[in-house]
């Protein structure tokens, strides 16, 4: 492992002993026998952990810790002292020190604390990296949806994001519920704080409560140390609970309390922990049916369903298939180092006619497969997965006709309906002209300049 630990200890036997043990655990270890050297070492290198002696010969360990945290708040400091007291512990925790151990140091406990601190540090770092990436990846420019239904969702996100209201996202698997959840968070005032995501269906029922709310030491077999749950880690930010319909009834009751009181207790704990968290939930289940069967609490349902967002399946918005195809072709051509200039009209017609039970995820997988398998610079019908090639296009439930697009979006302004149709006609002219904009402009009766302006306006990829 590449984690770096600085040990600050004036007792040379303790210093060398800890350094030897931690080096054997594959940590990169540096040593300092006083506060001055400690500050110099921190200035020179990036440390994950600092083991700080409470009493140092030149300066107080708390004072050194305060200086380090002011300059490097990402560092986790673990205080060590032979003079443990409640007063010292309170002072250390108020300062922002991660944990507090008394001498003689229990090595097993020390390693547990170090590993837990590193995991939490990695989680924070991942969230910061993810946030920076998502600011671009999941901006509205890159969540693909030109259909009237998706445009209405985007407008709703902008209205909802500025509030702290709970959001419930509904839709079939593969429709992109997690992208909408991230968009809500990163368009909100909480965007600089963590977004913690958890799939309720992927965690065993016996562990789910601990994962969400944390546990105290000794709460159950294997609970060797207290652990923060996802709600504590999401404090001042947002938490996204995917597949919330899979929550067991006991955990539902505890979640309801968090929504009502903004507080909870860890598993095995008695302390009331208050949190400021914005909840975003998602489900592909029929929660109303689950309520009727007694599998989902009615009071929790109404707490969650403050702002409902329903994402329609791809078959109900075929006008989004074209833009999504452009996006995925560009994405996976770059990923696989291939020069892909586009897709043939025959292959595009197959994509437009298919009913996409797996929604956007299925479309994405199909296009990635096609790019990997093709030996051409343009995706042909034969490059698509076999089940798409063999489909009966006449019987397909999702066959594309402009009249169907208009009917599906009849409640939006005529001007927007016109733009949807115009975009698809321009796309087809380009495909028919094999990407030659001059030929396409001639077929459309446009000047080349007008066509370029429309390509930019409709966010169509230029070949």
C-alpha positions as a LaTeX table, in Angstrom:
\begin{tabular}{lrrr}
\hline
Residue & $x$ (\AA) & $y$ (\AA) & $z$ (\AA) \\
\hline
Unk1 & 0.00 & 0.00 & 0.00 \\
Unk2 & 1.13 & 3.60 & $-0.60$ \\
Unk3 & $-0.27$ & 5.14 & 2.59 \\
Unk4 & 2.20 & 7.33 & 4.45 \\
Unk5 & 2.35 & 7.64 & 8.23 \\
Unk6 & 4.34 & 10.13 & 10.30 \\
Unk7 & 5.14 & 9.07 & 13.88 \\
Unk8 & 5.82 & 11.97 & 16.28 \\
Unk9 & 7.27 & 10.57 & 19.52 \\
Unk10 & 10.08 & 11.72 & 21.81 \\
Unk11 & 10.64 & 8.29 & 23.39 \\
Unk12 & 13.08 & 6.69 & 20.96 \\
Unk13 & 12.21 & 3.09 & 21.92 \\
Unk14 & 8.52 & 3.72 & 21.28 \\
Unk15 & 9.33 & 5.63 & 18.08 \\
Unk16 & 11.50 & 2.89 & 16.61 \\
Unk17 & 9.15 & 0.11 & 17.77 \\
Unk18 & 6.08 & 1.66 & 16.17 \\
Unk19 & 8.04 & 2.47 & 12.99 \\
Unk20 & 9.18 & $-1.15$ & 12.68 \\
Unk21 & 5.69 & $-2.58$ & 13.22 \\
Unk22 & 4.00 & $-0.20$ & 10.77 \\
Unk23 & 6.71 & $-0.76$ & 8.16 \\
Unk24 & 6.03 & $-4.51$ & 8.42 \\
Unk25 & 2.38 & $-3.69$ & 7.72 \\
Unk26 & 3.57 & $-2.15$ & 4.42 \\
Unk27 & 3.01 & 1.48 & 5.40 \\
Unk28 & 5.55 & 4.09 & 4.33 \\
Unk29 & 6.79 & 5.47 & 7.66 \\
Unk30 & 8.57 & 8.70 & 8.58 \\
Unk31 & 9.74 & 9.66 & 12.10 \\
Unk32 & 9.96 & 12.85 & 14.14 \\
Unk33 & 11.20 & 13.14 & 17.74 \\
Unk34 & 9.76 & 16.62 & 18.39 \\
Unk35 & 7.23 & 19.14 & 17.12 \\
Unk36 & 9.68 & 21.15 & 15.01 \\
Unk37 & 10.78 & 18.11 & 12.99 \\
Unk38 & 7.16 & 17.00 & 12.68 \\
Unk39 & 6.15 & 20.29 & 11.04 \\
Unk40 & 9.14 & 20.10 & 8.69 \\
Unk41 & 8.22 & 16.54 & 7.67 \\
Unk42 & 4.57 & 17.45 & 7.05 \\
Unk43 & 5.69 & 20.38 & 4.92 \\
Unk44 & 7.87 & 18.09 & 2.79 \\
Unk45 & 5.53 & 15.14 & 2.20 \\
Unk46 & 1.92 & 14.10 & 1.77 \\
Unk47 & 0.90 & 12.04 & 4.81 \\
Unk48 & $-2.31$ & 10.12 & 5.32 \\
Unk49 & $-1.87$ & 9.64 & 9.07 \\
Unk50 & 0.06 & 11.37 & 11.85 \\
Unk51 & 0.55 & 9.48 & 15.14 \\
Unk52 & 1.06 & 12.35 & 17.58 \\
Unk53 & 2.43 & 12.08 & 21.12 \\
Unk54 & 0.49 & 14.32 & 23.50 \\
Unk55 & 3.60 & 15.53 & 25.39 \\
Unk56 & 6.57 & 16.61 & 23.27 \\
Unk57 & 9.85 & 18.13 & 24.52 \\
Unk58 & 9.56 & 21.41 & 22.59 \\
Unk59 & 5.85 & 22.03 & 21.96 \\
Unk60 & 2.48 & 20.65 & 23.01 \\
Unk61 & 1.08 & 17.86 & 20.78 \\
Unk62 & $-2.29$ & 19.59 & 20.58 \\
Unk63 & $-0.64$ & 22.79 & 19.36 \\
Unk64 & 1.30 & 20.91 & 16.68 \\
Unk65 & $-1.90$ & 19.10 & 15.66 \\
Unk66 & $-3.75$ & 22.41 & 15.34 \\
Unk67 & $-1.07$ & 23.78 & 13.01 \\
Unk68 & $-1.08$ & 20.62 & 10.88 \\
Unk69 & $-4.86$ & 20.55 & 10.52 \\
Unk70 & $-4.99$ & 24.24 & 9.60 \\
Unk71 & $-2.54$ & 23.61 & 6.77 \\
Unk72 & $-3.60$ & 20.06 & 5.82 \\
Unk73 & $-7.18$ & 19.34 & 6.95 \\
Unk74 & $-7.19$ & 16.08 & 4.97 \\
Unk75 & $-4.62$ & 14.48 & 7.32 \\
Unk76 & $-5.98$ & 12.16 & 10.01 \\
Unk77 & $-4.26$ & 12.70 & 13.38 \\
Unk78 & $-4.29$ & 9.99 & 16.04 \\
Unk79 & $-3.23$ & 11.26 & 19.47 \\
Unk80 & $-1.16$ & 9.04 & 21.81 \\
Unk81 & $-0.57$ & 9.76 & 25.50 \\
Unk82 & 0.28 & 8.07 & 28.77 \\
Unk83 & $-1.87$ & 10.64 & 30.59 \\
Unk84 & $-5.31$ & 9.80 & 29.25 \\
Unk85 & $-8.20$ & 11.78 & 30.60 \\
Unk86 & $-11.68$ & 12.76 & 29.51 \\
Unk87 & $-10.59$ & 16.40 & 29.41 \\
Unk88 & $-7.72$ & 15.65 & 27.04 \\
Unk89 & $-9.94$ & 13.54 & 24.81 \\
Unk90 & $-12.58$ & 16.27 & 24.57 \\
Unk91 & $-9.94$ & 18.88 & 23.69 \\
Unk92 & $-8.50$ & 16.62 & 21.01 \\
Unk93 & $-11.86$ & 15.82 & 19.43 \\
Unk94 & $-12.94$ & 19.46 & 19.39 \\
Unk95 & $-9.75$ & 20.28 & 17.54 \\
Unk96 & $-10.61$ & 17.76 & 14.83 \\
Unk97 & $-8.23$ & 14.99 & 15.83 \\
Unk98 & $-9.47$ & 11.68 & 14.42 \\
Unk99 & $-8.94$ & 9.40 & 17.45 \\
Unk100 & $-7.29$ & 9.24 & 20.86 \\
Unk101 & $-5.31$ & 6.27 & 22.24 \\
Unk102 & $-3.69$ & 5.79 & 25.64 \\
Unk103 & $-0.28$ & 4.25 & 26.28 \\
Unk104 & 0.85 & 1.52 & 26.35 \\
Unk105 & $-0.53$ & 1.32 & 22.84 \\
Unk106 & $-2.61$ & $-1.74$ & 22.00 \\
Unk107 & $-1.17$ & $-2.61$ & 18.58 \\
Unk108 & $-4.28$ & $-4.40$ & 17.33 \\
Unk109 & $-6.41$ & $-1.40$ & 18.27 \\
Unk110 & $-3.92$ & 0.97 & 16.65 \\
Unk111 & $-4.01$ & $-0.91$ & 13.34 \\
Unk112 & $-7.82$ & $-0.96$ & 13.38 \\
Unk113 & $-7.95$ & 2.81 & 13.98 \\
Unk114 & $-5.34$ & 3.49 & 11.27 \\
Unk115 & $-7.11$ & 1.35 & 8.66 \\
Unk116 & $-10.49$ & 2.89 & 9.50 \\
Unk117 & $-9.05$ & 6.39 & 9.22 \\
Unk118 & $-7.49$ & 5.60 & 5.84 \\
Unk119 & $-10.76$ & 4.15 & 4.51 \\
Unk120 & $-12.69$ & 7.24 & 5.56 \\
Unk121 & $-10.00$ & 9.46 & 4.06 \\
Unk122 & $-10.24$ & 7.52 & 0.78 \\
Unk123 & $-14.03$ & 7.88 & 0.80 \\
Unk124 & $-13.76$ & 11.66 & 1.19 \\
Unk125 & $-11.13$ & 11.84 & $-1.56$ \\
Unk126 & $-13.25$ & 9.69 & $-3.87$ \\
Unk127 & $-16.24$ & 11.94 & $-3.26$ \\
Unk128 & $-14.20$ & 15.05 & $-4.06$ \\
Unk129 & $-12.85$ & 13.45 & $-7.23$ \\
Unk130 & $-16.30$ & 12.21 & $-8.13$ \\
Unk131 & $-17.80$ & 15.64 & $-7.53$ \\
Unk132 & $-15.27$ & 17.29 & $-9.85$ \\
Unk133 & $-15.90$ & 14.64 & $-12.50$ \\
Unk134 & $-19.67$ & 14.80 & $-12.14$ \\
Unk135 & $-19.74$ & 18.57 & $-12.45$ \\
Unk136 & $-18.85$ & 17.91 & $-16.09$ \\
Unk137 & $-20.08$ & 14.37 & $-16.72$ \\
Unk138 & $-23.52$ & 14.89 & $-15.24$ \\
Unk139 & $-24.20$ & 18.47 & $-16.20$ \\
Unk140 & $-27.37$ & 18.93 & $-18.22$ \\
Unk141 & $-25.26$ & 19.22 & $-21.35$ \\
Unk142 & $-24.19$ & 15.61 & $-20.91$ \\
Unk143 & $-27.30$ & 13.95 & $-19.48$ \\
Unk144 & $-28.73$ & 13.17 & $-22.87$ \\
Unk145 & $-32.38$ & 13.93 & $-23.42$ \\
Unk146 & $-33.87$ & 16.10 & $-26.15$ \\
Unk147 & $-37.40$ & 14.76 & $-25.78$ \\
Unk148 & $-40.09$ & 16.88 & $-24.22$ \\
Unk149 & $-40.37$ & 14.45 & $-21.30$ \\
Unk150 & $-36.67$ & 14.72 & $-20.46$ \\
Unk151 & $-36.70$ & 18.49 & $-20.86$ \\
Unk152 & $-39.52$ & 18.64 & $-18.30$ \\
Unk153 & $-37.40$ & 16.54 & $-15.93$ \\
Unk154 & $-34.47$ & 18.93 & $-16.35$ \\
Unk155 & $-36.69$ & 21.90 & $-15.53$ \\
Unk156 & $-37.95$ & 20.08 & $-12.45$ \\
Unk157 & $-34.40$ & 19.31 & $-11.28$ \\
Unk158 & $-33.48$ & 23.00 & $-11.45$ \\
Unk159 & $-36.52$ & 23.91 & $-9.34$ \\
Unk160 & $-35.99$ & 21.10 & $-6.82$ \\
Unk161 & $-32.21$ & 21.40 & $-6.46$ \\
Unk162 & $-32.34$ & 24.80 & $-4.73$ \\
Unk163 & $-34.51$ & 23.34 & $-1.95$ \\
Unk164 & $-33.81$ & 20.67 & 0.66 \\
Unk165 & $-36.95$ & 18.71 & $-0.21$ \\
Unk166 & $-36.76$ & 14.91 & $-0.30$ \\
Unk167 & $-36.83$ & 13.54 & $-3.85$ \\
Unk168 & $-38.18$ & 10.16 & $-4.95$ \\
Unk169 & $-37.04$ & 9.07 & $-8.42$ \\
Unk170 & $-39.12$ & 6.37 & $-10.10$ \\
Unk171 & $-38.40$ & 4.48 & $-13.28$ \\
Unk172 & $-37.48$ & 1.13 & $-14.82$ \\
Unk173 & $-34.01$ & $-0.34$ & $-14.43$ \\
Unk174 & $-31.51$ & 1.22 & $-16.80$ \\
Unk175 & $-33.30$ & 4.55 & $-17.23$ \\
Unk176 & $-30.57$ & 6.53 & $-15.46$ \\
Unk177 & $-32.08$ & 7.21 & $-12.03$ \\
Unk178 & $-28.64$ & 7.55 & $-10.46$ \\
Unk179 & $-27.67$ & 10.23 & $-13.01$ \\
Unk180 & $-30.74$ & 12.27 & $-12.10$ \\
Unk181 & $-29.94$ & 11.88 & $-8.39$ \\
Unk182 & $-26.42$ & 13.17 & $-8.97$ \\
Unk183 & $-27.74$ & 16.05 & $-11.03$ \\
Unk184 & $-30.06$ & 17.07 & $-8.17$ \\
Unk185 & $-27.14$ & 17.06 & $-5.73$ \\
Unk186 & $-24.61$ & 18.82 & $-7.94$ \\
Unk187 & $-27.07$ & 21.54 & $-8.93$ \\
Unk188 & $-27.81$ & 22.23 & $-5.26$ \\
Unk189 & $-26.21$ & 24.38 & $-2.59$ \\
Unk190 & $-24.83$ & 21.14 & $-1.09$ \\
Unk191 & $-22.67$ & 20.41 & $-4.14$ \\
Unk192 & $-19.44$ & 21.16 & $-2.25$ \\
Unk193 & $-20.35$ & 18.52 & 0.36 \\
Unk194 & $-20.36$ & 14.71 & 0.01 \\
Unk195 & $-22.85$ & 12.73 & $-2.01$ \\
Unk196 & $-22.99$ & 9.28 & $-0.44$ \\
Unk197 & $-24.59$ & 6.57 & $-2.56$ \\
Unk198 & $-25.82$ & 3.17 & $-1.40$ \\
Unk199 & $-27.77$ & 0.45 & $-3.17$ \\
Unk200 & $-30.16$ & $-1.01$ & $-0.63$ \\
Unk201 & $-30.60$ & $-4.21$ & $-2.65$ \\
Unk202 & $-26.88$ & $-5.03$ & $-2.69$ \\
Unk203 & $-26.33$ & $-5.21$ & 1.08 \\
Unk204 & $-27.50$ & $-8.14$ & 3.25 \\
Unk205 & $-30.43$ & $-7.25$ & 5.48 \\
Unk206 & $-28.42$ & $-8.06$ & 8.62 \\
Unk207 & $-25.78$ & $-5.46$ & 7.71 \\
Unk208 & $-27.94$ & $-2.75$ & 6.17 \\
Unk209 & $-28.86$ & $-0.95$ & 9.40 \\
Unk210 & $-25.20$ & $-0.78$ & 10.47 \\
Unk211 & $-24.19$ & 0.41 & 7.00 \\
Unk212 & $-26.71$ & 3.25 & 7.08 \\
Unk213 & $-26.55$ & 4.31 & 10.72 \\
Unk214 & $-23.24$ & 2.92 & 12.01 \\
Unk215 & $-22.65$ & 0.83 & 15.12 \\
Unk216 & $-20.96$ & 1.01 & 18.51 \\
Unk217 & $-18.15$ & $-1.24$ & 19.67 \\
Unk218 & $-19.52$ & $-4.60$ & 20.80 \\
Unk219 & $-22.95$ & $-4.04$ & 19.22 \\
Unk220 & $-22.68$ & $-7.46$ & 17.53 \\
Unk221 & $-20.12$ & $-10.16$ & 16.83 \\
Unk222 & $-17.28$ & $-8.62$ & 14.85 \\
Unk223 & $-18.00$ & $-5.03$ & 15.95 \\
Unk224 & $-14.53$ & $-4.44$ & 17.37 \\
Unk225 & $-14.72$ & $-0.69$ & 17.04 \\
Unk226 & $-17.36$ & 1.99 & 16.66 \\
Unk227 & $-18.12$ & 2.84 & 13.04 \\
Unk228 & $-19.84$ & 5.79 & 11.41 \\
Unk229 & $-22.70$ & 5.00 & 9.04 \\
Unk230 & $-23.47$ & 6.53 & 5.68 \\
Unk231 & $-25.79$ & 9.15 & 7.18 \\
Unk232 & $-22.99$ & 10.53 & 9.38 \\
Unk233 & $-20.59$ & 10.54 & 6.44 \\
Unk234 & $-23.17$ & 12.47 & 4.39 \\
Unk235 & $-23.58$ & 15.21 & 7.04 \\
Unk236 & $-24.25$ & 18.58 & 5.35 \\
Unk237 & $-24.41$ & 16.79 & 1.99 \\
Unk238 & $-26.80$ & 14.35 & 0.35 \\
Unk239 & $-27.43$ & 10.63 & 0.57 \\
Unk240 & $-28.79$ & 8.64 & $-2.37$ \\
Unk241 & $-30.63$ & 5.45 & $-1.44$ \\
Unk242 & $-31.13$ & 3.41 & $-4.60$ \\
Unk243 & $-33.69$ & 0.59 & $-4.66$ \\
Unk244 & $-35.29$ & 1.92 & $-1.48$ \\
Unk245 & $-38.17$ & $-0.51$ & $-1.96$ \\
Unk246 & $-35.83$ & $-3.26$ & $-0.74$ \\
Unk247 & $-35.47$ & $-1.78$ & 2.77 \\
Unk248 & $-36.67$ & $-4.15$ & 5.53 \\
Unk249 & $-39.48$ & $-2.80$ & 7.71 \\
Unk250 & $-37.23$ & $-2.33$ & 10.75 \\
Unk251 & $-34.82$ & $-0.12$ & 8.84 \\
Unk252 & $-37.77$ & 1.74 & 7.28 \\
Unk253 & $-38.88$ & 2.77 & 10.78 \\
Unk254 & $-35.44$ & 4.12 & 11.59 \\
Unk255 & $-35.23$ & 5.97 & 8.28 \\
Unk256 & $-38.60$ & 7.56 & 9.00 \\
Unk257 & $-37.23$ & 8.91 & 12.26 \\
Unk258 & $-34.25$ & 10.45 & 10.47 \\
Unk259 & $-36.60$ & 12.21 & 8.06 \\
Unk260 & $-38.83$ & 13.45 & 10.87 \\
Unk261 & $-36.30$ & 14.33 & 13.58 \\
Unk262 & $-32.97$ & 14.52 & 11.67 \\
Unk263 & $-31.49$ & 12.25 & 14.33 \\
Unk264 & $-30.83$ & 8.56 & 15.02 \\
Unk265 & $-28.81$ & 6.21 & 17.23 \\
Unk266 & $-26.11$ & 3.83 & 16.03 \\
Unk267 & $-26.71$ & 0.10 & 16.33 \\
Unk268 & $-26.02$ & $-0.78$ & 19.96 \\
Unk269 & $-25.78$ & 2.89 & 20.95 \\
Unk270 & $-27.77$ & 5.25 & 23.14 \\
Unk271 & $-26.39$ & 8.61 & 22.01 \\
Unk272 & $-28.71$ & 10.65 & 19.80 \\
Unk273 & $-26.78$ & 11.72 & 16.68 \\
Unk274 & $-28.10$ & 14.71 & 14.77 \\
Unk275 & $-27.45$ & 15.04 & 11.04 \\
Unk276 & $-28.21$ & 17.56 & 8.32 \\
Unk277 & $-28.68$ & 15.41 & 5.22 \\
Unk278 & $-30.72$ & 15.77 & 2.04 \\
Unk279 & $-32.28$ & 12.43 & 1.08 \\
Unk280 & $-32.68$ & 11.37 & $-2.55$ \\
Unk281 & $-34.29$ & 7.97 & $-3.06$ \\
Unk282 & $-34.97$ & 5.82 & $-6.10$ \\
Unk283 & $-36.98$ & 2.71 & $-6.86$ \\
Unk284 & $-38.01$ & 0.59 & $-9.82$ \\
Unk285 & $-40.59$ & $-1.23$ & $-7.68$ \\
Unk286 & $-44.26$ & $-0.39$ & $-7.43$ \\
Unk287 & $-44.19$ & 1.05 & $-3.92$ \\
Unk288 & $-47.97$ & 1.42 & $-3.86$ \\
Unk289 & $-48.37$ & $-2.34$ & $-4.32$ \\
Unk290 & $-45.72$ & $-2.93$ & $-1.67$ \\
Unk291 & $-47.73$ & $-0.77$ & 0.75 \\
Unk292 & $-50.89$ & $-2.78$ & 0.08 \\
Unk293 & $-48.98$ & $-5.98$ & 0.87 \\
Unk294 & $-47.58$ & $-4.51$ & 4.09 \\
Unk295 & $-44.00$ & $-4.53$ & 2.79 \\
Unk296 & $-43.53$ & $-0.76$ & 2.72 \\
Unk297 & $-44.62$ & 1.75 & 5.36 \\
Unk298 & $-47.28$ & 4.17 & 4.24 \\
Unk299 & $-45.97$ & 6.99 & 6.46 \\
Unk300 & $-42.46$ & 6.55 & 5.02 \\
Unk301 & $-43.83$ & 6.56 & 1.47 \\
Unk302 & $-45.44$ & 9.98 & 1.96 \\
Unk303 & $-42.27$ & 11.31 & 3.60 \\
Unk304 & $-40.24$ & 10.18 & 0.60 \\
Unk305 & $-42.66$ & 11.21 & $-2.11$ \\
Unk306 & $-42.40$ & 14.96 & $-1.47$ \\
Unk307 & $-40.96$ & 15.66 & $-4.93$ \\
Unk308 & $-41.61$ & 12.73 & $-7.29$ \\
Unk309 & $-39.60$ & 12.48 & $-10.51$ \\
Unk310 & $-40.63$ & 9.79 & $-12.98$ \\
Unk311 & $-38.16$ & 8.83 & $-15.71$ \\
Unk312 & $-39.99$ & 7.33 & $-18.70$ \\
Unk313 & $-38.58$ & 4.21 & $-20.35$ \\
Unk314 & $-36.61$ & 4.68 & $-23.54$ \\
Unk315 & $-39.38$ & 3.15 & $-25.66$ \\
Unk316 & $-41.60$ & 6.12 & $-24.72$ \\
Unk317 & $-39.06$ & 8.70 & $-25.90$ \\
Unk318 & $-37.55$ & 7.32 & $-29.14$ \\
Unk319 & $-36.35$ & 10.78 & $-30.15$ \\
Unk320 & $-33.65$ & 10.41 & $-27.47$ \\
Unk321 & $-32.19$ & 7.30 & $-29.12$ \\
Unk322 & $-30.34$ & 9.31 & $-31.78$ \\
Unk323 & $-28.56$ & 11.71 & $-29.41$ \\
Unk324 & $-27.75$ & 8.84 & $-27.02$ \\
Unk325 & $-26.29$ & 6.86 & $-29.91$ \\
Unk326 & $-24.04$ & 9.80 & $-30.87$ \\
Unk327 & $-22.87$ & 10.12 & $-27.28$ \\
Unk328 & $-22.09$ & 6.43 & $-26.76$ \\
Unk329 & $-20.34$ & 6.08 & $-30.13$ \\
Unk330 & $-18.02$ & 8.94 & $-29.24$ \\
Unk331 & $-17.46$ & 7.65 & $-25.69$ \\
Unk332 & $-16.60$ & 4.05 & $-26.57$ \\
Unk333 & $-14.66$ & 4.87 & $-29.73$ \\
Unk334 & $-12.33$ & 6.93 & $-27.55$ \\
Unk335 & $-12.22$ & 4.25 & $-24.86$ \\
Unk336 & $-11.26$ & 1.55 & $-27.37$ \\
Unk337 & $-8.93$ & 3.77 & $-29.43$ \\
Unk338 & $-11.00$ & 3.40 & $-32.59$ \\
Unk339 & $-11.87$ & 5.85 & $-35.32$ \\
Unk340 & $-15.64$ & 5.59 & $-35.62$ \\
Unk341 & $-17.26$ & 8.16 & $-37.90$ \\
Unk342 & $-20.88$ & 7.20 & $-37.33$ \\
Unk343 & $-23.58$ & 4.58 & $-37.90$ \\
Unk344 & $-25.33$ & 3.53 & $-41.11$ \\
Unk345 & $-29.01$ & 4.43 & $-41.66$ \\
Unk346 & $-29.91$ & 0.69 & $-41.65$ \\
Unk347 & $-28.26$ & 0.15 & $-38.27$ \\
Unk348 & $-29.82$ & 3.34 & $-36.92$ \\
Unk349 & $-33.27$ & 2.20 & $-38.05$ \\
Unk350 & $-32.83$ & $-1.02$ & $-36.05$ \\
Unk351 & $-32.00$ & 0.99 & $-32.93$ \\
Unk352 & $-35.01$ & 3.25 & $-33.50$ \\
Unk353 & $-37.39$ & 0.33 & $-34.01$ \\
Unk354 & $-36.34$ & $-1.79$ & $-31.03$ \\
Unk355 & $-38.38$ & $-1.52$ & $-27.81$ \\
Unk356 & $-35.36$ & $-1.48$ & $-25.40$ \\
Unk357 & $-36.60$ & $-3.38$ & $-22.33$ \\
Unk358 & $-33.21$ & $-2.70$ & $-20.72$ \\
Unk359 & $-33.51$ & 1.01 & $-21.50$ \\
Unk360 & $-30.44$ & 3.25 & $-21.80$ \\
Unk361 & $-28.16$ & 0.68 & $-20.18$ \\
Unk362 & $-29.07$ & $-1.86$ & $-22.86$ \\
Unk363 & $-28.52$ & 0.68 & $-25.65$ \\
Unk364 & $-25.13$ & 1.60 & $-24.18$ \\
Unk365 & $-24.04$ & $-2.04$ & $-23.92$ \\
Unk366 & $-25.19$ & $-2.75$ & $-27.47$ \\
Unk367 & $-23.18$ & 0.14 & $-28.90$ \\
Unk368 & $-20.08$ & $-0.71$ & $-26.87$ \\
Unk369 & $-20.35$ & $-4.27$ & $-28.18$ \\
Unk370 & $-20.69$ & $-2.99$ & $-31.74$ \\
Unk371 & $-17.63$ & $-0.74$ & $-31.45$ \\
Unk372 & $-15.51$ & $-3.54$ & $-30.01$ \\
Unk373 & $-16.56$ & $-6.01$ & $-32.71$ \\
Unk374 & $-16.55$ & $-3.78$ & $-35.81$ \\
Unk375 & $-13.64$ & $-3.78$ & $-38.25$ \\
Unk376 & $-15.02$ & $-0.73$ & $-40.05$ \\
Unk377 & $-14.95$ & 2.99 & $-39.32$ \\
Unk378 & $-18.74$ & 3.10 & $-39.36$ \\
Unk379 & $-21.17$ & 0.92 & $-37.41$ \\
Unk380 & $-23.11$ & $-1.36$ & $-39.74$ \\
Unk381 & $-26.19$ & $-3.48$ & $-39.13$ \\
Unk382 & $-23.98$ & $-6.58$ & $-38.91$ \\
Unk383 & $-21.94$ & $-5.04$ & $-36.09$ \\
Unk384 & $-24.96$ & $-4.91$ & $-33.77$ \\
Unk385 & $-25.69$ & $-7.77$ & $-31.34$ \\
Unk386 & $-27.42$ & $-10.72$ & $-33.02$ \\
Unk387 & $-30.71$ & $-10.31$ & $-31.21$ \\
Unk388 & $-31.04$ & $-6.78$ & $-32.60$ \\
Unk389 & $-30.25$ & $-7.91$ & $-36.15$ \\
Unk390 & $-32.85$ & $-10.67$ & $-36.06$ \\
Unk391 & $-35.70$ & $-8.63$ & $-34.61$ \\
Unk392 & $-38.91$ & $-8.33$ & $-36.59$ \\
Unk393 & $-38.89$ & $-4.59$ & $-37.18$ \\
Unk394 & $-42.54$ & $-4.54$ & $-38.28$ \\
Unk395 & $-43.68$ & $-6.03$ & $-34.98$ \\
Unk396 & $-41.36$ & $-4.01$ & $-32.79$ \\
Unk397 & $-43.23$ & $-2.04$ & $-30.15$ \\
Unk398 & $-40.84$ & 0.86 & $-30.40$ \\
Unk399 & $-40.82$ & 1.59 & $-34.14$ \\
Unk400 & $-40.03$ & 5.24 & $-34.78$ \\
Unk401 & $-42.43$ & 7.53 & $-36.56$ \\
Unk402 & $-42.51$ & 11.29 & $-36.28$ \\
Unk403 & $-46.25$ & 11.13 & $-35.66$ \\
Unk404 & $-45.62$ & 8.97 & $-32.59$ \\
Unk405 & $-43.04$ & 11.42 & $-31.30$ \\
Unk406 & $-45.48$ & 14.29 & $-31.68$ \\
Unk407 & $-48.26$ & 12.34 & $-29.99$ \\
Unk408 & $-46.00$ & 11.44 & $-27.07$ \\
Unk409 & $-45.12$ & 15.12 & $-26.62$ \\
Unk410 & $-48.41$ & 16.75 & $-27.55$ \\
Unk411 & $-48.51$ & 18.73 & $-24.30$ \\
Unk412 & $-45.35$ & 20.72 & $-25.01$ \\
Unk413 & $-45.26$ & 23.88 & $-27.18$ \\
Unk414 & $-45.48$ & 23.39 & $-30.95$ \\
Unk415 & $-42.17$ & 25.21 & $-31.37$ \\
Unk416 & $-40.39$ & 22.51 & $-29.33$ \\
Unk417 & $-42.16$ & 19.73 & $-31.24$ \\
Unk418 & $-40.94$ & 21.32 & $-34.47$ \\
Unk419 & $-37.37$ & 21.39 & $-33.18$ \\
Unk420 & $-37.51$ & 17.67 & $-32.30$ \\
Unk421 & $-38.62$ & 16.77 & $-35.80$ \\
Unk422 & $-36.12$ & 19.12 & $-37.42$ \\
Unk423 & $-33.27$ & 17.58 & $-35.44$ \\
Unk424 & $-34.11$ & 14.06 & $-36.58$ \\
Unk425 & $-34.54$ & 15.11 & $-40.22$ \\
Unk426 & $-31.12$ & 16.82 & $-40.17$ \\
Unk427 & $-29.60$ & 13.69 & $-38.64$ \\
Unk428 & $-31.03$ & 11.52 & $-41.40$ \\
Unk429 & $-29.84$ & 13.91 & $-44.10$ \\
Unk430 & $-26.33$ & 13.72 & $-42.66$ \\
Unk431 & $-26.44$ & 9.93 & $-42.52$ \\
Unk432 & $-27.74$ & 9.74 & $-46.06$ \\
Unk433 & $-24.90$ & 12.06 & $-47.15$ \\
Unk434 & $-22.35$ & 9.94 & $-45.24$ \\
Unk435 & $-21.49$ & 12.88 & $-43.07$ \\
Unk436 & $-20.82$ & 15.31 & $-45.91$ \\
Unk437 & $-22.30$ & 18.56 & $-44.62$ \\
Unk438 & $-22.25$ & 20.25 & $-48.03$ \\
Unk439 & $-24.34$ & 17.45 & $-49.58$ \\
Unk440 & $-26.64$ & 17.33 & $-46.55$ \\
Unk441 & $-27.21$ & 21.09 & $-46.67$ \\
Unk442 & $-28.09$ & 20.85 & $-50.38$ \\
Unk443 & $-30.64$ & 18.08 & $-49.70$ \\
Unk444 & $-32.19$ & 20.09 & $-46.89$ \\
Unk445 & $-32.25$ & 23.34 & $-48.87$ \\
Unk446 & $-29.97$ & 25.03 & $-46.31$ \\
Unk447 & $-26.83$ & 27.04 & $-46.78$ \\
Unk448 & $-23.76$ & 25.33 & $-45.29$ \\
Unk449 & $-23.56$ & 28.06 & $-42.64$ \\
Unk450 & $-27.19$ & 27.48 & $-41.65$ \\
Unk451 & $-26.56$ & 23.75 & $-41.32$ \\
Unk452 & $-23.49$ & 24.31 & $-39.13$ \\
Unk453 & $-25.49$ & 26.61 & $-36.87$ \\
Unk454 & $-28.24$ & 24.00 & $-36.55$ \\
Unk455 & $-25.72$ & 21.24 & $-35.82$ \\
Unk456 & $-24.36$ & 23.33 & $-32.97$ \\
Unk457 & $-27.82$ & 24.29 & $-31.74$ \\
Unk458 & $-29.09$ & 20.70 & $-31.67$ \\
Unk459 & $-25.81$ & 19.35 & $-30.27$ \\
Unk460 & $-25.38$ & 16.96 & $-33.20$ \\
Unk461 & $-21.94$ & 15.44 & $-33.56$ \\
Unk462 & $-20.12$ & 16.72 & $-36.62$ \\
Unk463 & $-18.56$ & 13.92 & $-38.60$ \\
\hline
\end{tabular}
